[in-house]
Amino acid sequence: MGDAPVTTGTLLGGKVVYRQFPTGNRTGLEPVLMAAFVPARAGEVVLEGGCGAGAGLLCLTNRVPRLAGVGLEQDPATAALAGHNLALNGRHDLRVRVASIPALPDDPLLSGPGMRRIDHAFANPPWHGHDSSASAHMQRDLARRLPAGTLLAWVRTLAAQLRHHGTLTLALPASLLSASIAAMEDTRLGRIRVFPFWPRQGHAARIVLVQGRANSRAGSEMLPGLTLHEASGAFTPAARAVLEDGAPLPS
């Protein structure tokens, strides 16, 4: 991180201490919601692609104990901050590597006694096309803009790390739903489950979670989803349970 300034806050209602850069790509709801949908169990191995400062990994490991795994982040300063956040919260079985997706390093992502293929991978890929307006802030631009065809590459790369029937979970805008399903089907991910988030009752979903299972032949499911806000703008009780209490999303 060097001498770069950071801000200190919390996630999950104070359960997680979280530091991030004051400018650039600030963490939103997506990694917290995504972590609540990953069906990990104690003792399993997880992988987050494009982990940023580590919010997704921190929220998932707050809910599920004794997870091991790795976060991949292409920006070295952000990767260093993610490693700092993991250590700050005592997540000593997780580490961060500087790597871009789909260009993963040739050596194994995880090594050591008893290590195996990944049980669950998850990612919040860039949402905007490469032809969209660039950000003057390099870290924000890396996190926001997705070159043409890269979503398929992300799915293929992360799915290749999975064990048999391991899962891949993506947090995406609703506009990328069809592209994400097509990419998962192309990569032999089945039992594709879609979890939409309604900003308010009666409004179209803007954020979706899409989850596939490696080598599964089961059909797709559209889950009931979750309404995030009351008419007043306050979070609904169900949303607060996830965002503040660390509850899993209903599945």
Protein Blocks (a to p, Z undefined) as FASTA:
>chain_A
ZZadcddddeehhpaccdddfehjdddfklmmmmmmmccdehiacddehklnolmmmmmm
mmpghiacddddfblklmmmmmmmmmmnopakbccdddddfbdcfbdfbgcehiacdfbd
cddddfbdfkbccdfblklmmmmpccehklmmmmmmmmmmpcehiacdddddfklmmmmm
mmmmmnopahiacddddfbghiacfbdcddddehiabdcdddebjafbdfkopacfklmm
mmmnopacdZZ
